[in-house]
Amino acid sequence: MATERFECAPRLDLESDTGRAWSNLVDGLLRSVPLQGASNFHARWRRQLEESAIPFLLAHQPSGLSAFMAGQGGSSAATTGSTQQRADPLDRLQAYIAQRLCAPVSLLDLSRAAGIGVRSLHSLCRERLHAPPMTVLRQARLDAVRRQLLRGGQSVSEVAQAHGFEHLGRFSAYYRARFGELPSATAR
C-alpha cells in the first residue's frame, strides 16, 4: 500500500480573495489577544478563531485536501467536484451556516461552501430564500439566539456576542425586525 502525500503551497498570495480572508481571520485572532480578560469578549468566539486558522489554510491548499482527508490521497478534483455538483448548493450553504453560527463567516466562505460563485449565490438566495446570503446567515444566527434566549440562563449580550453580534444596538434592531419584539422581552 503506497503512502499518500499531501503537499502545501509554499506561500499564500495575501492580495487574493483567500489571502484577504486569511488576513481577516488572523487580524481577528490578534485583536482578541488583549481582550481575553475583557468582560465583553467571549472565550468561545476566540476559541473558534483559533480553531479556524489551521483548517482554513489546509482547506485552501491546491492539492485536493478533501480527497486526502477522505483517504483517497492525491488531487482528485474531478471526483470531489462531481460529488459537489450533485448536491444542491442551497443545501450545502444551509449546512455550512448551521455549523458556523458562532464563527466568523465571509461572503466568500458562503460561496465556497455552496460550491458556486458569489454572483450565483446571490441569485440563488434571492430567488429561493428572498434574501441576500449574508442576510440568510444573520437570520440563522438570530434564530439560534432566540432559541437560546428562550431556554434562559444567559444575558442577552452574552448570547448575542457568542453568535457574532458585536454591536448590540444593531443586533437589537435586527432582532426586533425579525421577531417583533426586543431580545430582552424574549429573555424574560
GROMACS elastic network, one bead per residue, 0.5 to 0.9 nm:
[ bonds ]
;  ai    aj funct       b0    kb
    3    73     6  0.86499   500
    4    68     6  0.76455   500
    4    71     6  0.81155   500
    4    72     6  0.79377   500
    4    73     6  0.51820   500
    4    74     6  0.68158   500
    5    68     6  0.78708   500
    5    73     6  0.65484   500
    5    74     6  0.67514   500
    6    63     6  0.68416   500
    6    64     6  0.80525   500
    6    65     6  0.72917   500
    6    68     6  0.67712   500
    6    73     6  0.71501   500
    6    74     6  0.68718   500
    6    75     6  0.88617   500
    7    10     6  0.89640   500
    7    61     6  0.81529   500
    7    62     6  0.86329   500
    7    63     6  0.65253   500
    7    74     6  0.89989   500
    8    11     6  0.84887   500
    8    57     6  0.89392   500
    8    58     6  0.76555   500
    8    61     6  0.59724   500
    8    62     6  0.75602   500
    8    63     6  0.72057   500
    9    12     6  0.73240   500
    9    61     6  0.62899   500
    9    62     6  0.70440   500
    9    63     6  0.82217   500
   12    15     6  0.87471   500
   12    16     6  0.82492   500
   12    18     6  0.80315   500
   12    19     6  0.60877   500
   12    22     6  0.89541   500
   12    57     6  0.88729   500
   13    16     6  0.55886   500
   13    17     6  0.87257   500
   13    18     6  0.78285   500
   13    19     6  0.54579   500
   13    20     6  0.85024   500
   14    17     6  0.78043   500
   14    18     6  0.73392   500
   14    20     6  0.55594   500
   14    21     6  0.85521   500
   14    22     6  0.77450   500
   14    23     6  0.71389   500
   15    18     6  0.80960   500
   15    19     6  0.57643   500
   15    20     6  0.61132   500
   16    20     6  0.61193   500
   16    21     6  0.85151   500
   17    20     6  0.51918   500
   17    21     6  0.61671   500
   17    22     6  0.85922   500
   17   108     6  0.77010   500
   18    21     6  0.50544   500
   18    22     6  0.61079   500
   18    23     6  0.85843   500
   18    60     6  0.74228   500
   18   108     6  0.83691   500
   19    22     6  0.50129   500
   19    23     6  0.61270   500
   19    24     6  0.86282   500
   20    24     6  0.61893   500
   20    25     6  0.86234   500
   21    24     6  0.51209   500
   21    25     6  0.62631   500
   21    26     6  0.87326   500
   21   106     6  0.76408   500
   21   108     6  0.80682   500
   21   109     6  0.84983   500
   22    25     6  0.50780   500
   22    26     6  0.62086   500
   22    27     6  0.84779   500
   22    53     6  0.77642   500
   22    56     6  0.74966   500
   22    57     6  0.77123   500
   23    26     6  0.51680   500
   23    27     6  0.59100   500
   23    28     6  0.84799   500
   24    28     6  0.60759   500
   24    29     6  0.85585   500
   25    28     6  0.52203   500
   25    29     6  0.63028   500
   25    30     6  0.87125   500
   25    49     6  0.68356   500
   25    50     6  0.89137   500
   25    52     6  0.80238   500
   25    53     6  0.69532   500
   25   104     6  0.78905   500
   26    30     6  0.60607   500
   26    31     6  0.84815   500
   26    49     6  0.80162   500
   26    50     6  0.86857   500
   26    53     6  0.72116   500
   27    30     6  0.50813   500
   27    31     6  0.59985   500
   27    32     6  0.85324   500
   28    31     6  0.51310   500
   28    32     6  0.62382   500
   28    46     6  0.84662   500
   28    49     6  0.73388   500
   28   104     6  0.89638   500
   29    32     6  0.51748   500
   29    33     6  0.67570   500
   29    46     6  0.66468   500
   29    47     6  0.89372   500
   29    49     6  0.58279   500
   29    50     6  0.66625   500
   29    53     6  0.87492   500
   30    33     6  0.54395   500
   30    34     6  0.80350   500
   31    34     6  0.66725   500
   31    35     6  0.73356   500
   32    35     6  0.50440   500
   32    36     6  0.63341   500
   32    41     6  0.78716   500
   32    46     6  0.64344   500
   33    36     6  0.56107   500
   33    37     6  0.88725   500
   33    46     6  0.83519   500
   34    37     6  0.74745   500
   34    38     6  0.80666   500
   35    39     6  0.82783   500
   35    40     6  0.83132   500
   35    41     6  0.63181   500
   35    42     6  0.89712   500
   36    39     6  0.83852   500
   36    41     6  0.67325   500
   36    42     6  0.78805   500
   36    43     6  0.70986   500
   36    46     6  0.81296   500
   37    40     6  0.87555   500
   37    41     6  0.76210   500
   38    41     6  0.56265   500
   38    42     6  0.84336   500
   39    42     6  0.77471   500
   40   157     6  0.82423   500
   40   158     6  0.77925   500
   40   161     6  0.79373   500
   40   166     6  0.88917   500
   41    44     6  0.88891   500
   41    45     6  0.78069   500
   41    46     6  0.81283   500
   41   158     6  0.87063   500
   41   161     6  0.75895   500
   41   162     6  0.85541   500
   41   166     6  0.89799   500
   42    45     6  0.54474   500
   42    46     6  0.66427   500
   42    47     6  0.87417   500
   42   158     6  0.76278   500
   42   161     6  0.70672   500
   42   162     6  0.62603   500
   43    46     6  0.51061   500
   43    47     6  0.59734   500
   43    48     6  0.85091   500
   43   162     6  0.86373   500
   44    48     6  0.60717   500
   44    49     6  0.86480   500
   44   102     6  0.81021   500
   44   162     6  0.68613   500
   45    48     6  0.51089   500
   45    49     6  0.64020   500
   45    50     6  0.87613   500
   45   102     6  0.67326   500
   45   103     6  0.66811   500
   45   104     6  0.83890   500
   45   161     6  0.81646   500
   45   162     6  0.61419   500
   45   163     6  0.80194   500
   45   164     6  0.76318   500
   46    49     6  0.50980   500
   46    50     6  0.62536   500
   46    51     6  0.86298   500
   47    51     6  0.60309   500
   47    52     6  0.84524   500
   48    51     6  0.50713   500
   48    52     6  0.59953   500
   48    53     6  0.87897   500
   48   102     6  0.76706   500
   48   103     6  0.60091   500
   48   104     6  0.81777   500
   49    52     6  0.51191   500
   49    53     6  0.64695   500
   49   103     6  0.71622   500
   49   104     6  0.74510   500
   50    53     6  0.56615   500
   50    54     6  0.80688   500
   51    54     6  0.68885   500
   51    55     6  0.73241   500
   52    55     6  0.55113   500
   52    56     6  0.57830   500
   52    57     6  0.86828   500
   52   103     6  0.85384   500
   53    56     6  0.52857   500
   53    57     6  0.65904   500
   53    58     6  0.89207   500
   54    57     6  0.52096   500
   54    58     6  0.62496   500
   54    59     6  0.85578   500
   55    59     6  0.58509   500
   55    60     6  0.85158   500
   56    59     6  0.51814   500
   56    60     6  0.63332   500
   56    61     6  0.89758   500
   57    60     6  0.53650   500
   57    61     6  0.66489   500
   58    61     6  0.54722   500
   58    65     6  0.68788   500
   59    62     6  0.85466   500
   59    64     6  0.85182   500
   59    65     6  0.62028   500
   59    66     6  0.76537   500
   60    63     6  0.88246   500
   60    64     6  0.89667   500
   60    65     6  0.80920   500
   61    64     6  0.70486   500
   61    65     6  0.67676   500
   62    65     6  0.77337   500
   62    75     6  0.81580   500
   63    66     6  0.89887   500
   63    67     6  0.89858   500
   63    68     6  0.84829   500
   63    74     6  0.67181   500
   63    75     6  0.51700   500
   63    76     6  0.83236   500
   63    77     6  0.85846   500
   64    67     6  0.55919   500
   64    68     6  0.62907   500
   64    69     6  0.87652   500
   64    73     6  0.76818   500
   64    74     6  0.63469   500
   64    76     6  0.60269   500
   64    77     6  0.62776   500
   64    80     6  0.84148   500
   65    69     6  0.59368   500
   65    70     6  0.84133   500
   65    73     6  0.79749   500
   65    74     6  0.82062   500
   65    75     6  0.76875   500
   66    69     6  0.52528   500
   66    70     6  0.62033   500
   66    71     6  0.87534   500
   66    72     6  0.85841   500
   66    73     6  0.86437   500
   66    75     6  0.88396   500
   66    76     6  0.85684   500
   66    77     6  0.88035   500
   66    80     6  0.73710   500
   67    70     6  0.50400   500
   67    71     6  0.63644   500
   67    72     6  0.50354   500
   67    73     6  0.56146   500
   67    74     6  0.70137   500
   67    75     6  0.68901   500
   67    76     6  0.61984   500
   67    77     6  0.79539   500
   67    79     6  0.82726   500
   67    80     6  0.69748   500
   68    71     6  0.51447   500
   68    72     6  0.52450   500
   68    74     6  0.61975   500
   68    75     6  0.76590   500
   68    76     6  0.86178   500
   69    72     6  0.73413   500
   69    73     6  0.73699   500
   70    73     6  0.76164   500
   72    75     6  0.86131   500
   72    76     6  0.79844   500
   73    76     6  0.77938   500
   75    78     6  0.85009   500
   76    79     6  0.54569   500
   76    80     6  0.63028   500
   76    81     6  0.83530   500
   77    80     6  0.50307   500
   77    81     6  0.55401   500
   77    82     6  0.82262   500
   78    81     6  0.50280   500
   78    82     6  0.59652   500
   78    83     6  0.85358   500
   79    82     6  0.53051   500
   79    83     6  0.63072   500
   79    84     6  0.85611   500
   80    83     6  0.52971   500
   80    84     6  0.61075   500
   80    85     6  0.86419   500
   81    85     6  0.60406   500
   81    86     6  0.87630   500
   81   115     6  0.87567   500
   82    85     6  0.50487   500
   82    86     6  0.65149   500
   83    86     6  0.53890   500
   83    87     6  0.68745   500
   84    87     6  0.55052   500
   84    88     6  0.82043   500
   84    89     6  0.83160   500
   84    92     6  0.88397   500
   84   114     6  0.87341   500
   84   115     6  0.69345   500
   85    88     6  0.74555   500
   85    89     6  0.80511   500
   85   115     6  0.77199   500
   86    89     6  0.88256   500
   87    90     6  0.85930   500
   87    91     6  0.72187   500
   87    92     6  0.71294   500
   88    91     6  0.52222   500
   88    92     6  0.64127   500
   88    93     6  0.86775   500
   88   114     6  0.79905   500
   89    92     6  0.50579   500
   89    93     6  0.60599   500
   89    94     6  0.86137   500
   89   113     6  0.79971   500
   89   115     6  0.62600   500
   89   116     6  0.71548   500
   89   121     6  0.83154   500
   89   124     6  0.85131   500
   90    94     6  0.61013   500
   90    95     6  0.85049   500
   90   114     6  0.64117   500
   90   121     6  0.85355   500
   90   124     6  0.75719   500
   90   125     6  0.77518   500
   90   128     6  0.85723   500
   91    94     6  0.52266   500
   91    95     6  0.61084   500
   91    96     6  0.85325   500
   91   114     6  0.77180   500
   92    95     6  0.51887   500
   92    96     6  0.61173   500
   92    97     6  0.86440   500
   92   113     6  0.61889   500
   92   114     6  0.50762   500
   92   115     6  0.78439   500
   93    96     6  0.51350   500
   93    97     6  0.62046   500
   93    98     6  0.86357   500
   93   110     6  0.63168   500
   93   111     6  0.78128   500
   93   112     6  0.87119   500
   93   113     6  0.56978   500
   93   115     6  0.84397   500
   94    97     6  0.50605   500
   94    98     6  0.60870   500
   94    99     6  0.86604   500
   94   114     6  0.84211   500
   94   136     6  0.87618   500
   94   137     6  0.85551   500
   94   140     6  0.88946   500
   95    98     6  0.51171   500
   95    99     6  0.63667   500
   95   100     6  0.88128   500
   95   113     6  0.87368   500
   96    99     6  0.52784   500
   96   100     6  0.63869   500
   96   101     6  0.89012   500
   96   110     6  0.75269   500
   96   113     6  0.63141   500
   96   114     6  0.81214   500
   97   100     6  0.51138   500
   97   101     6  0.60827   500
   97   105     6  0.85111   500
   97   110     6  0.78143   500
   97   113     6  0.89020   500
   97   136     6  0.87175   500
   97   137     6  0.63325   500
   97   140     6  0.74291   500
   97   141     6  0.86094   500
   98   101     6  0.57996   500
   98   137     6  0.88321   500
   98   140     6  0.74684   500
   98   141     6  0.85986   500
   99   102     6  0.82676   500
   99   103     6  0.86105   500
  100   103     6  0.50230   500
  100   104     6  0.76162   500
  100   105     6  0.74828   500
  101   104     6  0.83447   500
  101   105     6  0.87697   500
  101   137     6  0.79313   500
  101   138     6  0.88280   500
  101   140     6  0.72953   500
  101   141     6  0.55758   500
  101   144     6  0.75548   500
  101   162     6  0.89257   500
  101   163     6  0.60036   500
  101   164     6  0.79151   500
  102   141     6  0.78087   500
  102   161     6  0.86891   500
  102   162     6  0.60112   500
  102   164     6  0.59542   500
  103   162     6  0.86809   500
  103   163     6  0.72583   500
  103   164     6  0.68585   500
  104   164     6  0.69525   500
  105   108     6  0.82019   500
  105   109     6  0.60516   500
  105   110     6  0.72474   500
  105   134     6  0.89614   500
  105   137     6  0.86053   500
  106   109     6  0.50404   500
  106   110     6  0.64925   500
  106   111     6  0.87080   500
  106   134     6  0.80246   500
  107   110     6  0.50883   500
  107   111     6  0.61923   500
  107   112     6  0.86728   500
  107   118     6  0.72952   500
  107   133     6  0.71842   500
  107   134     6  0.65978   500
  108   112     6  0.61481   500
  108   113     6  0.85114   500
  108   117     6  0.83675   500
  108   118     6  0.67652   500
  109   112     6  0.52116   500
  109   113     6  0.61090   500
  109   114     6  0.86436   500
  110   113     6  0.50610   500
  110   114     6  0.61905   500
  110   115     6  0.85275   500
  110   118     6  0.82085   500
  110   121     6  0.81372   500
  110   133     6  0.74827   500
  110   134     6  0.83833   500
  110   137     6  0.88479   500
  111   114     6  0.52253   500
  111   115     6  0.61412   500
  111   116     6  0.56219   500
  111   117     6  0.56517   500
  111   118     6  0.53137   500
  111   119     6  0.87201   500
  111   120     6  0.84211   500
  111   121     6  0.61160   500
  111   122     6  0.89059   500
  111   133     6  0.87238   500
  112   116     6  0.63755   500
  112   117     6  0.73387   500
  112   118     6  0.83793   500
  113   116     6  0.79512   500
  114   117     6  0.83547   500
  114   121     6  0.74826   500
  115   121     6  0.88428   500
  116   119     6  0.82888   500
  116   120     6  0.61694   500
  116   121     6  0.62530   500
  117   120     6  0.52362   500
  117   121     6  0.60587   500
  117   122     6  0.86661   500
  118   122     6  0.62266   500
  118   123     6  0.86953   500
  119   122     6  0.51083   500
  119   123     6  0.62985   500
  119   124     6  0.86228   500
  120   123     6  0.50433   500
  120   124     6  0.60299   500
  120   125     6  0.85496   500
  121   124     6  0.50398   500
  121   125     6  0.60520   500
  121   126     6  0.84234   500
  121   132     6  0.83040   500
  121   133     6  0.70124   500
  122   125     6  0.52939   500
  122   126     6  0.60462   500
  122   127     6  0.84389   500
  122   131     6  0.82655   500
  122   132     6  0.56121   500
  122   133     6  0.61034   500
  123   126     6  0.52102   500
  123   127     6  0.59497   500
  123   128     6  0.84789   500
  123   132     6  0.80476   500
  124   127     6  0.51505   500
  124   128     6  0.59466   500
  124   129     6  0.77044   500
  124   130     6  0.88471   500
  124   132     6  0.86752   500
  124   133     6  0.87751   500
  125   128     6  0.53539   500
  125   130     6  0.61802   500
  125   131     6  0.58002   500
  125   132     6  0.56177   500
  125   133     6  0.59085   500
  125   136     6  0.78216   500
  126   129     6  0.55824   500
  126   132     6  0.56436   500
  126   133     6  0.80089   500
  127   130     6  0.57035   500
  127   131     6  0.80353   500
  128   131     6  0.82830   500
  129   132     6  0.80123   500
  129   133     6  0.88531   500
  129   136     6  0.76946   500
  130   136     6  0.89643   500
  131   134     6  0.82478   500
  131   135     6  0.60533   500
  131   136     6  0.63030   500
  132   135     6  0.53847   500
  132   136     6  0.63925   500
  132   137     6  0.89447   500
  133   137     6  0.63468   500
  133   138     6  0.86852   500
  134   138     6  0.61511   500
  134   139     6  0.85727   500
  135   139     6  0.59949   500
  135   140     6  0.85064   500
  136   139     6  0.51632   500
  136   140     6  0.62525   500
  136   141     6  0.86788   500
  137   140     6  0.52084   500
  137   141     6  0.62950   500
  137   142     6  0.86602   500
  138   141     6  0.50509   500
  138   142     6  0.60832   500
  138   143     6  0.85901   500
  138   174     6  0.86009   500
  139   143     6  0.61014   500
  139   144     6  0.85753   500
  139   174     6  0.86018   500
  139   175     6  0.87856   500
  139   178     6  0.77480   500
  140   143     6  0.50908   500
  140   144     6  0.62841   500
  140   145     6  0.86762   500
  141   144     6  0.50150   500
  141   145     6  0.61375   500
  141   146     6  0.86053   500
  141   160     6  0.88003   500
  141   163     6  0.62783   500
  141   164     6  0.81450   500
  141   165     6  0.88627   500
  142   146     6  0.61558   500
  142   147     6  0.86635   500
  142   160     6  0.83164   500
  142   163     6  0.82182   500
  142   171     6  0.85437   500
  142   174     6  0.79690   500
  142   175     6  0.64722   500
  142   178     6  0.79798   500
  143   146     6  0.51115   500
  143   147     6  0.62989   500
  143   148     6  0.87258   500
  143   175     6  0.89259   500
  143   178     6  0.88712   500
  144   147     6  0.51424   500
  144   148     6  0.62779   500
  144   149     6  0.86293   500
  144   163     6  0.80308   500
  145   148     6  0.51423   500
  145   149     6  0.60793   500
  145   150     6  0.85895   500
  145   156     6  0.85138   500
  145   159     6  0.61894   500
  145   160     6  0.64081   500
  145   162     6  0.88498   500
  145   163     6  0.70616   500
  145   183     6  0.88092   500
  146   149     6  0.50294   500
  146   150     6  0.60964   500
  146   151     6  0.86648   500
  146   175     6  0.85473   500
  146   179     6  0.88070   500
  146   183     6  0.75864   500
  146   186     6  0.72600   500
  146   187     6  0.83798   500
  147   150     6  0.52369   500
  147   151     6  0.64922   500
  147   152     6  0.89579   500
  148   151     6  0.51471   500
  148   152     6  0.65135   500
  148   153     6  0.85525   500
  148   154     6  0.81869   500
  148   159     6  0.72502   500
  148   187     6  0.88118   500
  149   152     6  0.50401   500
  149   153     6  0.77250   500
  149   154     6  0.71813   500
  149   155     6  0.79410   500
  149   156     6  0.70364   500
  149   159     6  0.73787   500
  149   183     6  0.77524   500
  149   184     6  0.86433   500
  149   186     6  0.63937   500
  149   187     6  0.50178   500
  149   188     6  0.84930   500
  150   186     6  0.63178   500
  150   187     6  0.59754   500
  150   188     6  0.81818   500
  151   154     6  0.87688   500
  151   187     6  0.82527   500
  152   155     6  0.80788   500
  152   187     6  0.63252   500
  152   188     6  0.80492   500
  153   187     6  0.88068   500
  154   157     6  0.83176   500
  154   158     6  0.63961   500
  154   159     6  0.65725   500
  154   187     6  0.85068   500
  155   158     6  0.52502   500
  155   159     6  0.63907   500
  155   160     6  0.85986   500
  155   184     6  0.85969   500
  155   187     6  0.77547   500
  156   159     6  0.53122   500
  156   160     6  0.59995   500
  156   161     6  0.85066   500
  156   183     6  0.65868   500
  156   184     6  0.65038   500
  156   187     6  0.70338   500
  157   160     6  0.50519   500
  157   161     6  0.59293   500
  157   162     6  0.83184   500
  157   165     6  0.86474   500
  157   166     6  0.86929   500
  157   168     6  0.69351   500
  158   161     6  0.53674   500
  158   162     6  0.60296   500
  158   163     6  0.87214   500
  159   162     6  0.51131   500
  159   163     6  0.64339   500
  159   164     6  0.89800   500
  159   165     6  0.87350   500
  160   163     6  0.52979   500
  160   164     6  0.65975   500
  160   165     6  0.52092   500
  160   166     6  0.73328   500
  160   167     6  0.89277   500
  160   168     6  0.73931   500
  160   171     6  0.73127   500
  161   164     6  0.50628   500
  161   166     6  0.53070   500
  161   167     6  0.82427   500
  161   168     6  0.80148   500
  162   165     6  0.73241   500
  162   166     6  0.86371   500
  163   166     6  0.86405   500
  164   167     6  0.89759   500
  165   168     6  0.65622   500
  165   170     6  0.81263   500
  165   171     6  0.60258   500
  166   170     6  0.86708   500
  166   171     6  0.78676   500
  167   170     6  0.55815   500
  167   171     6  0.61941   500
  167   172     6  0.88217   500
  168   172     6  0.60667   500
  168   173     6  0.86065   500
  169   172     6  0.52317   500
  169   173     6  0.64166   500
  169   174     6  0.87821   500
  170   173     6  0.50977   500
  170   174     6  0.62038   500
  170   175     6  0.85114   500
  171   174     6  0.51396   500
  171   175     6  0.60169   500
  171   176     6  0.85522   500
  171   183     6  0.88991   500
  172   176     6  0.60153   500
  172   177     6  0.84914   500
  172   181     6  0.89372   500
  172   182     6  0.62116   500
  172   183     6  0.64624   500
  172   184     6  0.88805   500
  173   176     6  0.52000   500
  173   177     6  0.61356   500
  173   178     6  0.86265   500
  173   182     6  0.78784   500
  174   177     6  0.51767   500
  174   178     6  0.62148   500
  174   179     6  0.86386   500
  175   178     6  0.51854   500
  175   179     6  0.59758   500
  175   180     6  0.75859   500
  175   181     6  0.72459   500
  175   182     6  0.65022   500
  175   183     6  0.64965   500
  176   179     6  0.52881   500
  176   182     6  0.50868   500
  176   183     6  0.72269   500
  177   180     6  0.56944   500
  177   181     6  0.77170   500
  177   182     6  0.88823   500
  178   181     6  0.82485   500
  179   182     6  0.78977   500
  179   183     6  0.87341   500
  181   184     6  0.82337   500
  181   185     6  0.64483   500
  181   186     6  0.73216   500
  182   185     6  0.53903   500
  182   186     6  0.68656   500
  183   186     6  0.50965   500
  183   187     6  0.62623   500
  183   188     6  0.89385   500
  184   187     6  0.50206   500
  184   188     6  0.65121   500
  185   188     6  0.54888   500
